[in-house]
Amino acid sequence: MKKDFPLKKVYTLLESGPVILVSTACGRHNVMPMSWHTMIDFDPPLLGCVISDESLTFKNLRATKECVVNIPTREIAPGALACGNVSGAKVDKFAKFGLTPVEAAKVKAPLVKECYASLECRLHDASLAGKYNLFILKVVKAWVDTAKKPATFHHRGGSDFFIAGRTVKLRAKK
Amino acid sequence: MKKDFPLKKVYTLLESGPVILVSTACGRHNVMPMSWHTMIDFDPPLLGCVISDESLTFKNLRATKECVVNIPTREIAPGALACGNVSGAKVDKFAKFGLTPVEAAKVKAPLVKECYASLECRLHDASLAGKYNLFILKVVKAWVDTAKKPATFHHRGGSDFFIAGRTVKLRAKK
């Protein structure tokens, strides 16, 4: 079960570079995986996402100014990755790849039920969307299943990934 | 030994979200760790980096329009992280934390010898540096020790990190 999560802790979910699933709604729901994202500010949390201008997600985000950033774990990797190989213009990717859209609280784009975390976002700044496909999003509501040990997956190119291992404490040298 | 690495493969080093060490030179060498970065384009590789405007790195990058993005591994984590707790305005962090500056090929900022990868960068676009501390950098030369299995470390907030495990193949559902 995902629960409300403090916005000022959102950076702890994203800055380690997990593959994310960006969901949008504009008519039919759509969802795509990607890895090109970064935190930009802590609170309110701003994030930068680079989204191909050939994708339906790009069009939907421009049109609706909303999306949800969902963080999948290893268990659903095959379905999550499959969402990157076909266009939502042709296929209902939720239905085809076993993902469940769930109503969000503040945006019309759906949460992905199978992801351990979902961040409802509003488009904050599209000034570099034309030049670099870079959108700056503001997280307005965060949902996290804190019971899960998140085995996020992280892209190394092609079909190579690594799975996040257990969390360790690393201390700075004094 | 780090060797020349193809620019079009730079994304494989960065999109999994490792902690990086950004080195600059403006008078004395400086270096700081951070996690807020994303790929923006493949070839030439562009990357976005969010660098605090309270840091010496911010000032140096603005002034020299150059830096090196170095990728450390677990072995040097204590020294790498310590570089984030003190300002280069007060201390020579290379000397204090056991890092070795090595001359780069195309920029004046130094490579960090102890890092398995180093990317020489020129400032490409600072149009959002004032508003978000966001710099867009172009990688002009990449050096990688491909013999190393890179145990990069990835931040989860505070002193929590995970270490990248072995690379696995993940396939999309058909």
Contacts between the chains, C-beta under 8 A, distances in Angstrom:
chain1	res1	chain2	res2	distance
A	9	B	157	6.9
A	11	B	157	6.5
A	12	B	156	5.3
A	12	B	157	3.3
A	12	B	158	7.9
A	12	B	160	7.6
A	15	B	17	6.6
A	15	B	35	4.2
A	15	B	36	6.3
A	15	B	154	7.9
A	15	B	155	5.2
A	15	B	156	7.9
A	15	B	157	7.8
A	16	B	17	4.9
A	16	B	35	7.3
A	16	B	154	3.8
A	16	B	155	5.7
A	16	B	156	5.7
A	16	B	161	7.9
A	16	B	162	6.8
A	17	B	15	6.6
A	17	B	16	4.9
A	17	B	17	1.5
A	17	B	18	7.1
A	17	B	154	6.2
A	18	B	17	7.1
A	35	B	15	4.2
A	35	B	16	7.3
A	35	B	39	7.6
A	36	B	15	6.3
A	36	B	38	5.0
A	36	B	39	4.9
A	36	B	40	7.0
A	37	B	38	5.5
A	38	B	36	5.0
A	38	B	37	5.6
A	38	B	38	3.9
A	38	B	48	6.0
A	38	B	49	8.0
A	38	B	50	6.4
A	39	B	35	7.6
A	39	B	36	4.9
A	39	B	50	7.0
A	40	B	36	7.0
A	40	B	50	5.5
A	40	B	132	5.2
A	40	B	133	8.0
A	40	B	134	6.4
A	41	B	132	7.0
A	46	B	132	7.2
A	48	B	38	6.0
A	48	B	48	6.0
A	48	B	50	8.0
A	48	B	134	7.0
A	49	B	38	8.0
A	50	B	38	6.4
A	50	B	39	7.0
A	50	B	40	5.5
A	50	B	48	8.0
A	74	B	170	7.9
A	77	B	170	4.8
A	78	B	170	7.2
A	78	B	171	6.3
A	78	B	172	6.1
A	78	B	173	4.0
A	79	B	173	5.0
A	81	B	170	6.3
A	81	B	171	7.2
A	81	B	172	4.0
A	81	B	173	7.4
A	82	B	172	4.0
A	82	B	173	4.2
A	82	B	174	7.4
A	84	B	172	7.1
A	85	B	172	5.4
A	97	B	173	5.8
A	98	B	173	7.7
A	125	B	131	8.0
A	125	B	132	8.0
A	127	B	127	7.8
A	127	B	128	7.4
A	128	B	127	7.4
A	128	B	128	6.6
A	131	B	125	8.0
A	132	B	40	5.2
A	132	B	41	7.0
A	132	B	46	7.2
A	132	B	136	7.1
A	133	B	40	7.9
A	134	B	40	6.4
A	134	B	48	7.0
A	136	B	132	7.1
A	153	B	170	6.3
A	154	B	15	7.9
A	154	B	16	3.8
A	154	B	17	6.2
A	154	B	154	7.4
A	154	B	164	7.0
A	155	B	15	5.2
A	155	B	16	5.7
A	156	B	12	5.3
A	156	B	15	7.9
A	156	B	16	5.7
A	156	B	167	5.6
A	157	B	9	6.9
A	157	B	11	6.5
A	157	B	12	3.3
A	157	B	15	7.8
A	158	B	12	7.9
A	159	B	169	4.9
A	159	B	170	6.2
A	159	B	171	6.1
A	160	B	12	7.6
A	160	B	167	4.9
A	160	B	168	7.6
A	160	B	169	6.6
A	161	B	16	7.9
A	161	B	167	6.9
A	161	B	168	5.9
A	161	B	169	7.7
A	161	B	170	4.7
A	162	B	16	6.8
A	162	B	164	4.8
A	162	B	165	5.1
A	162	B	166	6.7
A	162	B	167	5.4
A	162	B	168	6.6
A	163	B	165	5.9
A	163	B	168	6.5
A	164	B	154	7.0
A	164	B	162	4.8
A	164	B	164	8.0
A	164	B	165	7.8
A	165	B	162	5.1
A	165	B	163	5.9
A	165	B	164	7.8
A	165	B	165	4.8
A	166	B	162	6.7
A	167	B	156	5.7
A	167	B	160	4.9
A	167	B	161	6.9
A	167	B	162	5.4
A	168	B	160	7.6
A	168	B	161	5.9
A	168	B	162	6.6
A	168	B	163	6.5
A	169	B	159	4.9
A	169	B	160	6.6
A	169	B	161	7.7
A	170	B	74	7.9
A	170	B	77	4.7
A	170	B	78	7.1
A	170	B	81	6.2
A	170	B	153	6.3
A	170	B	159	6.2
A	170	B	161	4.8
A	171	B	78	6.3
A	171	B	81	7.2
A	171	B	159	6.1
A	172	B	78	6.1
A	172	B	81	4.0
A	172	B	82	4.0
A	172	B	84	7.1
A	172	B	85	5.4
A	173	B	78	4.0
A	173	B	79	5.1
A	173	B	81	7.4
A	173	B	82	4.2
A	173	B	97	5.9
A	173	B	98	7.7
A	174	B	82	7.5
